[in-house]
């Protein structure tokens, strides 16, 4: 599946994009997933919706 069609970002992709360790990327994903779960959304461990990540990290909705 091409990157443009994926709706989730994984820890390895996030680590590469942000230039952080894989462990730190997993911490960020856990934090974002906790926010989503608190708001009543279903989450997938180790992945976070790309749009939500971009909104929280960059401050805009892609």
SEGU-966885 format. One record per atom (N, C-alpha, C, CB): residue number from 1; atom name; x, y, z. Coordinates in steps of 0.05 Angstrom, whole numbers, plus 5000, padded with zeros to 4 digits. Each point is the difference from the previous one (the first is absolute). Glycine has a CB too. Layout:
<rs>
+-----+------+------+------+------+
:  nr : atom :    x :    y :    z :
+-----+------+------+------+------+
: NUM :   CA :    X :    Y :    Z :
...
+-----+------+------+------+------+
</rs>
This chain:
<rs>
+-----+------+------+------+------+
:  nr : atom :    x :    y :    z :
+-----+------+------+------+------+
:   1 :    N : 5017 : 4976 : 5000 :
:   1 :   CA : 4983 : 5024 : 5000 :
:   1 :    C : 5018 : 5025 : 5000 :
:   1 :   CB : 4963 : 4975 : 5025 :
:   2 :    N : 5030 : 5044 : 4959 :
:   2 :   CA : 5016 : 5024 : 4998 :
:   2 :    C : 4996 : 5018 : 5025 :
:   2 :   CB : 4998 : 4997 : 4950 :
:   3 :    N : 5021 : 5020 : 5056 :
:   3 :   CA : 4999 : 5017 : 5023 :
:   3 :    C : 4977 : 5019 : 4999 :
:   3 :   CB : 5049 : 4996 : 5004 :
:   4 :    N : 4944 : 5014 : 4972 :
:   4 :   CA : 4978 : 5020 : 4998 :
:   4 :    C : 4973 : 4988 : 5008 :
:   4 :   CB : 5026 : 5022 : 4963 :
:   5 :    N : 4970 : 4952 : 5034 :
:   5 :   CA : 4974 : 4988 : 5005 :
:   5 :    C : 4998 : 4990 : 5029 :
:   5 :   CB : 4997 : 4988 : 4952 :
:   6 :    N : 5025 : 5011 : 5062 :
:   6 :   CA : 4999 : 4990 : 5028 :
:   6 :    C : 4988 : 5020 : 5018 :
:   6 :   CB : 5041 : 4973 : 4991 :
:   7 :    N : 4942 : 5018 : 5027 :
:   7 :   CA : 4988 : 5019 : 5019 :
:   7 :    C : 5014 : 4999 : 5027 :
:   7 :   CB : 4956 : 4995 : 4977 :
:   8 :    N : 5061 : 4985 : 5028 :
:   8 :   CA : 5014 : 4998 : 5025 :
:   8 :    C : 5030 : 5004 : 4996 :
:   8 :   CB : 4965 : 4969 : 5017 :
:   9 :    N : 5048 : 5042 : 5003 :
:   9 :   CA : 5029 : 5003 : 5000 :
:   9 :    C : 5010 : 4981 : 5021 :
:   9 :   CB : 5000 : 5048 : 4984 :
:  10 :    N : 5021 : 4937 : 5010 :
:  10 :   CA : 5012 : 4981 : 5018 :
:  10 :    C : 5024 : 5012 : 5014 :
:  10 :   CB : 4984 : 4962 : 4972 :
:  11 :    N : 5025 : 5025 : 5049 :
:  11 :   CA : 5023 : 5010 : 5015 :
:  11 :    C : 5026 : 5002 : 4983 :
:  11 :   CB : 4980 : 4979 : 5041 :
:  12 :    N : 5026 : 5001 : 4942 :
:  12 :   CA : 5024 : 5003 : 4984 :
:  12 :    C : 4999 : 5024 : 4981 :
:  12 :   CB : 5006 : 4951 : 5003 :
:  13 :    N : 4970 : 5053 : 4985 :
:  13 :   CA : 4996 : 5023 : 4982 :
:  13 :    C : 5003 : 5027 : 5016 :
:  13 :   CB : 4970 : 4972 : 4971 :
:  14 :    N : 5018 : 5029 : 5052 :
:  14 :   CA : 5002 : 5024 : 5017 :
:  14 :    C : 5028 : 5005 : 5009 :
:  14 :   CB : 4953 : 4992 : 5015 :
:  15 :    N : 5062 : 4987 : 4993 :
:  15 :   CA : 5027 : 5004 : 5009 :
:  15 :    C : 5017 : 5011 : 4977 :
:  15 :   CB : 4995 : 4962 : 5032 :
:  16 :    N : 5002 : 5028 : 4944 :
:  16 :   CA : 5015 : 5010 : 4977 :
:  16 :    C : 4992 : 5029 : 4994 :
:  16 :   CB : 5004 : 4953 : 4982 :
:  17 :    N : 4970 : 5053 : 5018 :
:  17 :   CA : 4991 : 5027 : 4993 :
:  17 :    C : 5009 : 5021 : 5020 :
:  17 :   CB : 4960 : 4979 : 4979 :
:  18 :    N : 5040 : 5014 : 5047 :
:  18 :   CA : 5007 : 5019 : 5021 :
:  18 :    C : 5030 : 4999 : 5008 :
:  18 :   CB : 4953 : 4997 : 5016 :
:  19 :    N : 5061 : 4983 : 4975 :
:  19 :   CA : 5028 : 4997 : 5007 :
:  19 :    C : 5004 : 4993 : 5029 :
:  19 :   CB : 5010 : 5033 : 4965 :
:  20 :    N : 4972 : 4949 : 5045 :
:  20 :   CA : 5002 : 4992 : 5028 :
:  20 :    C : 5003 : 4969 : 5001 :
:  20 :   CB : 4972 : 5040 : 5016 :
:  21 :    N : 5033 : 4950 : 5007 :
:  21 :   CA : 5004 : 4971 : 5003 :
:  21 :    C : 4973 : 4986 : 4997 :
:  21 :   CB : 5039 : 5006 : 5030 :
:  22 :    N : 4961 : 4969 : 4964 :
:  22 :   CA : 4976 : 4984 : 4998 :
:  22 :    C : 4985 : 4999 : 5026 :
:  22 :   CB : 5022 : 4972 : 4964 :
:  23 :    N : 4992 : 5026 : 5058 :
:  23 :   CA : 4987 : 5000 : 5026 :
:  23 :    C : 4986 : 5025 : 5006 :
:  23 :   CB : 5035 : 4970 : 5016 :
:  24 :    N : 4976 : 5053 : 4976 :
:  24 :   CA : 4988 : 5026 : 5005 :
:  24 :    C : 4975 : 5003 : 4982 :
:  24 :   CB : 5045 : 5020 : 5012 :
:  25 :    N : 4956 : 4969 : 4964 :
:  25 :   CA : 4977 : 5001 : 4982 :
:  25 :    C : 4977 : 4984 : 5012 :
:  25 :   CB : 5030 : 5005 : 4960 :
:  26 :    N : 4976 : 4972 : 5052 :
:  26 :   CA : 4979 : 4984 : 5013 :
:  26 :    C : 4988 : 5016 : 5024 :
:  26 :   CB : 5023 : 4957 : 4986 :
:  27 :    N : 4993 : 5058 : 5029 :
:  27 :   CA : 4990 : 5016 : 5022 :
:  27 :    C : 4981 : 5021 : 4990 :
:  27 :   CB : 5042 : 4992 : 5025 :
:  28 :    N : 4965 : 5021 : 4953 :
:  28 :   CA : 4982 : 5020 : 4988 :
:  28 :    C : 4974 : 4988 : 4991 :
:  28 :   CB : 5041 : 5026 : 4985 :
:  29 :    N : 4961 : 4951 : 5002 :
:  29 :   CA : 4975 : 4986 : 4991 :
:  29 :    C : 4983 : 4992 : 5023 :
:  29 :   CB : 5025 : 4983 : 4960 :
:  30 :    N : 4987 : 5006 : 5062 :
:  30 :   CA : 4984 : 4993 : 5024 :
:  30 :    C : 4986 : 5024 : 5011 :
:  30 :   CB : 5032 : 4964 : 5010 :
:  31 :    N : 4982 : 5059 : 4991 :
:  31 :   CA : 4988 : 5025 : 5010 :
:  31 :    C : 4976 : 5009 : 4983 :
:  31 :   CB : 5045 : 5013 : 5019 :
:  32 :    N : 4959 : 4987 : 4955 :
:  32 :   CA : 4979 : 5008 : 4982 :
:  32 :    C : 4976 : 4981 : 5001 :
:  32 :   CB : 5034 : 5021 : 4970 :
:  33 :    N : 4972 : 4953 : 5032 :
:  33 :   CA : 4978 : 4980 : 5002 :
:  33 :    C : 4985 : 5003 : 5026 :
:  33 :   CB : 5027 : 4969 : 4971 :
:  34 :    N : 4987 : 5039 : 5051 :
:  34 :   CA : 4986 : 5004 : 5025 :
:  34 :    C : 4980 : 5024 : 4997 :
:  34 :   CB : 5040 : 4982 : 5026 :
:  35 :    N : 4969 : 5039 : 4960 :
:  35 :   CA : 4982 : 5023 : 4996 :
:  35 :    C : 4975 : 4991 : 4984 :
:  35 :   CB : 5040 : 5031 : 5001 :
:  36 :    N : 4965 : 4954 : 4978 :
:  36 :   CA : 4978 : 4991 : 4983 :
:  36 :    C : 4981 : 4982 : 5016 :
:  36 :   CB : 5029 : 5003 : 4959 :
:  37 :    N : 4982 : 4978 : 5056 :
:  37 :   CA : 4984 : 4982 : 5016 :
:  37 :    C : 4983 : 5015 : 5020 :
:  37 :   CB : 5035 : 4964 : 4994 :
:  38 :    N : 4977 : 5056 : 5019 :
:  38 :   CA : 4986 : 5017 : 5019 :
:  38 :    C : 4976 : 5014 : 4987 :
:  38 :   CB : 5043 : 5007 : 5025 :
:  39 :    N : 4960 : 5000 : 4950 :
:  39 :   CA : 4978 : 5013 : 4985 :
:  39 :    C : 4980 : 4980 : 4988 :
:  39 :   CB : 5032 : 5037 : 4990 :
:  40 :    N : 4972 : 4938 : 5015 :
:  40 :   CA : 4981 : 4980 : 4992 :
:  40 :    C : 5005 : 4986 : 4973 :
:  40 :   CB : 4968 : 5026 : 5025 :
:  41 :    N : 5056 : 4978 : 4964 :
:  41 :   CA : 5007 : 4988 : 4975 :
:  41 :    C : 5012 : 4972 : 5004 :
:  41 :   CB : 5007 : 5046 : 4980 :
:  42 :    N : 4991 : 4937 : 5001 :
:  42 :   CA : 5013 : 4974 : 5000 :
:  42 :    C : 5028 : 5004 : 4990 :
:  42 :   CB : 4956 : 4975 : 4993 :
:  43 :    N : 5064 : 5013 : 5021 :
:  43 :   CA : 5028 : 5004 : 4992 :
:  43 :    C : 5012 : 4973 : 4994 :
:  43 :   CB : 5003 : 5040 : 5029 :
:  44 :    N : 5019 : 4961 : 4955 :
:  44 :   CA : 5015 : 4977 : 4993 :
:  44 :    C : 5028 : 5004 : 5012 :
:  44 :   CB : 4973 : 4992 : 4957 :
:  45 :    N : 5036 : 4989 : 5059 :
:  45 :   CA : 5026 : 5003 : 5013 :
:  45 :    C : 5022 : 5001 : 4978 :
:  45 :   CB : 4983 : 4975 : 5041 :
:  46 :    N : 5036 : 5043 : 4963 :
:  46 :   CA : 5023 : 5003 : 4982 :
:  46 :    C : 4994 : 5016 : 4975 :
:  46 :   CB : 5014 : 4957 : 5017 :
:  47 :    N : 4962 : 5053 : 4981 :
:  47 :   CA : 4993 : 5017 : 4976 :
:  47 :    C : 4982 : 5023 : 5010 :
:  47 :   CB : 5003 : 4960 : 4969 :
:  48 :    N : 4998 : 5062 : 5017 :
:  48 :   CA : 4983 : 5022 : 5006 :
:  48 :    C : 4990 : 5012 : 4973 :
:  48 :   CB : 5025 : 5010 : 5044 :
:  49 :    N : 4951 : 5000 : 4955 :
:  49 :   CA : 4990 : 5011 : 4975 :
:  49 :    C : 5018 : 5023 : 4991 :
:  49 :   CB : 4953 : 4987 : 5012 :
:  50 :    N : 5055 : 5013 : 4963 :
:  50 :   CA : 5018 : 5019 : 4988 :
:  50 :    C : 4990 : 5029 : 5004 :
:  50 :   CB : 5015 : 4965 : 4967 :
:  51 :    N : 4959 : 5039 : 5028 :
:  51 :   CA : 4988 : 5027 : 5002 :
:  51 :    C : 5002 : 5010 : 5028 :
:  51 :   CB : 4970 : 4989 : 4963 :
:  52 :    N : 5025 : 4994 : 5057 :
:  52 :   CA : 5001 : 5009 : 5028 :
:  52 :    C : 5028 : 5006 : 5008 :
:  52 :   CB : 4960 : 4971 : 5011 :
:  53 :    N : 5059 : 5013 : 4981 :
:  53 :   CA : 5028 : 5005 : 5006 :
:  53 :    C : 5009 : 5027 : 4988 :
:  53 :   CB : 5009 : 4951 : 5000 :
:  54 :    N : 4984 : 5055 : 4975 :
:  54 :   CA : 5007 : 5025 : 4987 :
:  54 :    C : 4987 : 5024 : 5014 :
:  54 :   CB : 5006 : 4976 : 4957 :
:  55 :    N : 4969 : 5020 : 5051 :
:  55 :   CA : 4986 : 5022 : 5014 :
:  55 :    C : 5014 : 5006 : 5027 :
:  55 :   CB : 4957 : 4987 : 4978 :
:  56 :    N : 5050 : 4992 : 5037 :
:  56 :   CA : 5012 : 5004 : 5026 :
:  56 :    C : 5029 : 5009 : 4998 :
:  56 :   CB : 4969 : 4966 : 5019 :
:  57 :    N : 5046 : 5024 : 4962 :
:  57 :   CA : 5028 : 5005 : 4998 :
:  57 :    C : 5006 : 5027 : 4986 :
:  57 :   CB : 5009 : 4951 : 5000 :
:  58 :    N : 4977 : 5053 : 4977 :
:  58 :   CA : 5005 : 5024 : 4984 :
:  58 :    C : 4980 : 5022 : 5005 :
:  58 :   CB : 5020 : 4970 : 4966 :
:  59 :    N : 4958 : 5024 : 5046 :
:  59 :   CA : 4980 : 5021 : 5007 :
:  59 :    C : 4980 : 5005 : 4979 :
:  59 :   CB : 5035 : 5020 : 5028 :
:  60 :    N : 4963 : 4963 : 4952 :
:  60 :   CA : 4979 : 5004 : 4979 :
:  60 :    C : 4990 : 4972 : 4991 :
:  60 :   CB : 5022 : 5043 : 4985 :
:  61 :    N : 4955 : 4957 : 5003 :
:  61 :   CA : 4989 : 4976 : 4990 :
:  61 :    C : 5008 : 4997 : 4970 :
:  61 :   CB : 4961 : 5002 : 5033 :
:  62 :    N : 5050 : 4975 : 4961 :
:  62 :   CA : 5009 : 4995 : 4972 :
:  62 :    C : 4978 : 4991 : 4982 :
:  62 :   CB : 5044 : 4989 : 5017 :
+-----+------+------+------+------+
</rs>
